[in-house]
Amino acid sequence: MNSLSGSHSRYSAGTSDIRYVKGIGPRRAEIFRRLGIHSLKDLFYLFPRRYEDRSRFHTLASFPLGEPATCRGEILEIKFKPIRRMPILEVLLGDDSGTLRAIFFNQPYLRRTFETGQWVVFHGKLENYEGRLQLPNPEFEIMDRSDENSPHVGRIVPIYPLTEGLFQRSLRMIMKDAIEKHLNETISDYLPPALRNDMGFVPLDRALHDMHFPATLEDQSRARQRLVFDDFFSFTLSLLIRVKTLRTQFQSPAIRPEPGCFEVFKKALPFELTGSQEHAMREIEKDVGAHVPMNRLLQGDVGSGKTVVAAFAFFLTARAGLQSAFLVPTEILAEQHFRTLSRLLTPLNITVELLTKSVAEDDRKRINATLKRGDLSVLVGTHALLQEDVVFHNLAMVTIDEQHKFGVHQRGQLFQRSPRPHQLVMTATPIPRTLGLTLFADLDVSLMREMPKGRKPIATYWISRAKQAEVYRHVAQRLSKGEQAYIVFPVIEESEKADQRAAKKEHSRLQKEVFPEFKVGLVHGKLDRSEREAIMRAFGRREIHVLVATSVIEVGVDQPNATVMIIENADRFGLAQLHQLRGRIGRGSLESECFLFGEPSTEEGKKRLRLLTKLNDGFLIAEEDLKLRGQGDLLGTRQAGVPFFRVANLATDEAMLVTAREKAVDVTDGLDLATLKNPNHWIQKYLEQMPKND
């Protein structure tokens, strides 16, 4: 790797316009910009999507049948067959051992690419088609006989992501030239040598070189480990510094009620706490006792008892003479939490009120007045809590249920006050550990893995469509005992492209033909919120026996009398979504059953449904979902706020993520933030050089 002369100093920062790189120029620069490549540094971080081992060339006579391999030879003959719907181009290749025929289907433009006498490299799988050996649609490179030292053949070859107008051969040449001439002066390694040596990492310039042109696949693997660490370490380090900065900028009220509050609260409960609940409560009690703002995530499976933990946080706050807000995404869920909190806190002389858009004007004025005076301890509500006329006397605790249901601005409205309230975020969304370490890297996490005593696991069955009538008869038997059921569909209207049974169409049939003696209700996403919530309340009052629904029931319905769920076309739902739907039953002491109807067309789809019949633990299900679907698809991760990593993969690199986080914590624990004002501090230089994870 050669260093640059002074005449090339514009490359030294790695920020030069990509058009100045040899082989690019203004026109091709526009193509690179479509790939997000604007500078030389961007170019070095455009990594191959895979590699081909072309270090071994097979002679044409020894080319293996049915497995990927590479050969080279001279084009002896070209034939074009202009078949109407599938033109065929045959290329006969020769070397000292014999000949081999390559077939290109529906690519007539290649007639202008190949010429007899050319030397080419073909890479593909040889097949026996009706007794004739042929190489269908191979990848190819046109070469000179002197092309031995090129980046295209005779080595581990990078295969890059492309866009229209960009080709593998030209991109490899550009990358090879840029790395040889500019890498050393563009890239500096600011990771402390002690940390690098401790981890056994190669220097950054070597890692970047070996990601593009490794001598062996082992070299590429070592390079990747270094860059995976950089992905995770830079992301976590910058986030922890931001959190540390915020905690020094803002102060929260220290919530320090009289000693023994935990025992008072625990003794007043009509049930026994789980170990997970007790541990989470103790963590919250410790957090809020300081002036540093608490920023804690309470992550628990459906039915794990998170609301009781939130109630303890409100109890502590009220006993200290301070107020709490509980922000909830829907009225149904707000009413549910209000009933639960009133049942738990009223006997302890803690006042709780509910504020939603449905609250009468007189009641709203009364609630706002008591809130402003400080006579109200806990206010539960929807977006109505964010109205300007809702004024707290001394807000010290904000709890948000299913935070992702609210916009950033909405969440921020409750925190734009001084002193800053403590924050507790609750979620029942099953999230794999690696995803949690990135999505919630700025939060302290309390995991609740235990279920309350008496909660029975839900029996889940994957049922053949042929047994549908039998399942319906079983459901009717349970309905006749006074129990209730859900029947869930993935869509609300017929689609011409998918043979799904739509909830709207089936509702009428189920009422008339299947359950005529019971009341069948229908709720779906196209109903306005008031209609939807009216139907859910009727179901809660047991006026509706069977609720036909789309996944709008996924979050926030607690009806202990609902014991049966049928999920139609279950293969259309993700594994985590199926688990959350299933969590709407099994909320009481009765045995609960979930029946999955679905005929997956893929092995992955079949595995997903089989897993659901075996697992009830949402955390285990989330991990399996990540393994099955990979990080790109899970939960729409880019939309869900997961950072973009250049190399790291959340589905496969958990160990490195944990290590990188530990190292970042070690660095920031004793860090004096004032030292970061020096632009030459290694952390500043390191983070500045890393590609942005967004």
Beta strands, then each sheet from edge to edge (+ up, - down):
strand 1: 50-53
strand 2: 68-81
strand 3: 88-95
strand 4: 98-105
strand 5: 119-125
strand 6: 127-129
strand 7: 132-136
strand 8: 139-143
strand 9: 156-159
strand 10: 295-300
strand 11: 323-327
strand 12: 352-355
strand 13: 378-381
strand 14: 395-401
strand 15: 422-427
strand 16: 444-448
strand 17: 459-463
strand 18: 484-488
strand 19: 520-523
strand 20: 546-549
strand 21: 562-567
strand 22: 593-597
sheet 1: 1+ 9-
sheet 2: 6+ 7- 4- 3+ 2- 5+ 8-
sheet 3: 12+ 13+ 11+ 14+ 15+ 10+ 16+
sheet 4: 17+ 22+ 21+ 18+ 20+ 19+
end
